[in-house]
Amino acid sequence: MMTPAAGKTATFLLGALLVAILFGLPTFVGAALLLKLFHSSAIVTDSQGPVSFVVITSLLTGLLAGWLGPRYPRLFVGSYEPAFFDASLGLHDKIACWLAEPRCQQRVLTSMLMVSMLSLMVMAQG
């Protein structure tokens, strides 16, 4: 049995993780691919650099969006999803609410195309 504080913390962490995976990951993978494509950063020269960069920045995005998103909704309009932090919804319901929004479909398609094209360009470059 979870205490209310533990339930609130678990809900926050789950919401932050969903934001990190669904919003942060595609964004920062794209950023790392751009850095690799243009040979413009030491982040992508080390084998662990891109992984560390993507994981840390994605997690920070999730934590900051969960913490500041409710306070500044206009500032975090693209990276804060209130349903992810709703304690009354289960994981499946949180994702279903997000997927039901029209802007979600556009975001998923845009992220997929961006990461695919950047990956192709990086691989073609060698």
Residue, then its C-alpha position, 0 to 999 in steps of 0.5 A: m500500500m502506497t502512502p499519499a506522498a509516495g503515490k504523488t512522487a510515483t505519479f510525478l516520476l512516471g509523468a516525468l519519465l513519459v515526457a522524457i521518453l515521448f518528448g525529450l528522446p526524439t528531440f535530443v536524438g535529433a540534436a545529437l544526430l545534427l551535431k554528428l552530421f556537422h562534426s560540431s561538438a565533442i559530445v558526439t566524438d566519444s562513443q558514450g557522449p551521445v548516449s549520455f547527452v540524450v539520456i541526461t537532457s531527456l531526463l532533465t526535460g521530463l523533470l523540469a516539465g513536470w516541475l515547472g509545466p503546471r506553473y508556467p503552462r505557456l512556456f512548456v506548451g510543447s513539453y508538458e502533458p497534464a494527463f501524464f501527471d494525473a494520478s487518477l489515470g493508469l499508464h495506458d490511459k495516460i498514453a491514450c489521452w495523449l494519443a487522442e490529441p490531434r497535435c500528438q499525431q503531428r508531433v509523432l510524425t514530425s519526430m519520426l521523419m526528422v530522426s529518420m532523415l537525419s539518421l540517413m544523412v549521418m549514415a551516408q556521410g560515413 
